[in-house]
Amino acid sequence: MKLKWGLIFLSSLLINCKQSTNSIQSLNGNDWQFTQDYKNPNNTYDIVNWQPATVPGSVQKDLLNLGRIPDPFKGSNEDSIQWVSERSWIYKKEFSVSAEILKKQKHILRFEGLNTYAHFLFNNKKLTKTNNAFRIWEVDVSDLIETENAVEITFYPTDEYEEKESAKLNYTLPESPRVFTRKPQFQYGWDWGPTIKTMGIWRDVSLVSYDQVRMKDAFVQTNTVSEEKAMLTANIEFETFDYDKSSIEIVNNTTNETIANEIEIYGNDTYKFPIIIDHPKLWWTHNLGEPFLYDFTINVKKGNTVIQSINKKVGIRTIELVTEKDSIGEGFYFELNGKPVYMKGANYIPQNIFLADVLPKERKKLLDDVVAANMNMLRVWGGGVYEEDLFYDLCDEKGILIWQDFMFACAMYPGDAAFLENVKGEAIDTVKRLRQHPSIALYCGNNENREGWHRWGWQADKTEAQKEEIWNNYQAIFNDMLPKVVDNLSPAISYWESSPKFGRGDKRYQLEGDAHDWWVWHDGYPFEHFEEEVPRFMSEFGFQSFPSYEAIKYFTEQDSIDLNHPSFTTHQKHARGYKLIREYMEREFPVPTNPEDYVYVSQLLQAYGITKGIFAHRRAKPYNMGTLYWQLNDCWPVVSWSSIDGMGNWKALHFKAREAFKNRLIVPFEENNILKISIVDDAIRTITADLLVLFKDFNGEILAEFNEEAISTFNEKNEVIFEIPLHKLNIDRRKSYAEIFFGNDNVVHYFEKPKNLNLSTEKLTAEMVKKEYGYEIRLHSETLQKDVFLYSEAEGTFENNFIDVLPNRTENIKFKTEIKAPLIKYKTLNQINNTVNNAKNKVSVIIELVH
């Protein structure tokens, strides 16, 4: 490492600089071709039927585009395309290089994602083999490049490699054979995803050309921060094939200041340049402040010519995982800029099984939905992928923190030298690529590997020597290599070995570290379990529901909802999924016989259980400092734990989580027939306001009223500020509720499970009025209307949904659409309750358009 000091002066020095001369030529596009590999033993082609292909993409998607395979998201088509990943496939592209570019001395082919086992030829010469979908591969083609060029890549099935590596061991690794291949693990099938082992070029391909020097990497690192100054360092990694003398300009476009210096470079080297920012603006999560980003440009110059330029968005902040011993066990919380921050969010999986298919607008919409639901953290789960740069850029801009798993999940992995070296390269590429992002809060070694080894019976058929070898390999990856890579390349970010720290079979899971609580769902525990056993940080818990009507109609290819359709056997990946949904529904809700109603109630059930957990976790702050439910999204349309389905539609859970994740939350709960109320406030402030508690019947009549002053203080214990024994009130629990007001916030608390509520049979008045954005839906009732669900086949978005319309209130909901006079319907739990009880009610009602 070399340290070079620079001077600060105005960025006007950039005026009259010539354009960059280092070149990056994209080789992406739809001008690729592919074919099945028909090479004979003499290494010549028997039959070649070249077809058009798109890069980035995959073999499966190219075949789908050609109509050679059916849509695997529909029916049971998933089963019919398994042959694709059992064959070898060849991709090729011919491209031209201009005379000006050809004159440059160095030419590097750069592949940012090859999935997975491949070798490639450049101008008919074999160059290299690849074996990791997560790594960046660069190959020097300087001696081979011509004006007209051809690149050819052959992809091989994973099976033959996995079988070969597996045969080297005298035991079977848990969850073998996928553990031998460094590709997205979820593509081997999960309890929410299909088995589609994609192959192909899934990220960008480019030709990098330069003369003397190029910047391989730049990292603007925050060292120290105070109100007066932020001390930063620009770490710039250069590559040159000989001696080079250049000048560097680091331009802070935000403050209009520039650092400049001349440097001498020998081979590959990293230079450090100190940067000072006076009175820095800090980066915060969106719920606590502004996610402010400084804009830097780093230029390499020859004389007055900029030969290469890199732009960096820099968020100045400190983030630390704090795990201190206390009288109970060991805490687990994040400090952002020195402030303990309660984390609210969900677990994220890839947005599509076909990774390259996710459009920028779809990525942006999902992260907008995260912010809209008041989430400030996502956990990027270890069975998926290290996401695209745009994903992290958007998280930076929107103020969303990322818990980043390394891509290891629910398995034990090999530990031979070749595998370890491969993983090390993957980790270095990943941390270097992600370390600039202020959204990165934590690197975690794996998902549930530790718990699986100690609790899931994986050791049962192993000898002591085999168990020792497997565990030593685990230690080599997750307690030696990965933490060292993080510490060397991104020392300000904490590393966590495995999520969870302890499995739920270990008593300590509730007292220290993070927890995955699957007693609810997998073990059939009641939702009240979430209130009884609260961990220090809940990083996984969840419950399934059916997706939207749109998603169901898509994969069944029917206009109506039929839960007996055969496609439901492939679109429910949990063996007991339907049985568990039914069992929990019978406990909590009326169970409809109509399929449409059943789907609707399943979403209410999911939201009811998960928000019960969120309320319990938040009420336990600061003992508990985070709640991340499983899962945010889907990778295809399916019955799953997601709050946003595979078509991008919000389920009831996402609407209800938006309320449960508000910064200031009124938390009513019952203990020993006593209604108690706490106020939770995650904002950095102290609020004093009146607390108003109204007990009402379902017709809106006030049965009792209480009013007193209360205080909400940031990060202090959420002590009970109001309580009253319910036996002192003359209320019928089945026909009444409490409405609680604190400042501008209010919440409704019911005293019975939804199935026990004596809901009115009176109709809801619903009408829609034309507005410039689409339509305003006006809902009114003289009696309580529970969980009003609006839906339409017309393309559009409801601003709110699954709401309670309280008696004698009017709720106005925006429906943003460009469709003229759309058909909009509604359902209510009132209708479901009374239909189940044989009352003659119409379950689905069309909303009247008012002109």
Disulfide bonds with the S-S distance in Angstrom:
none
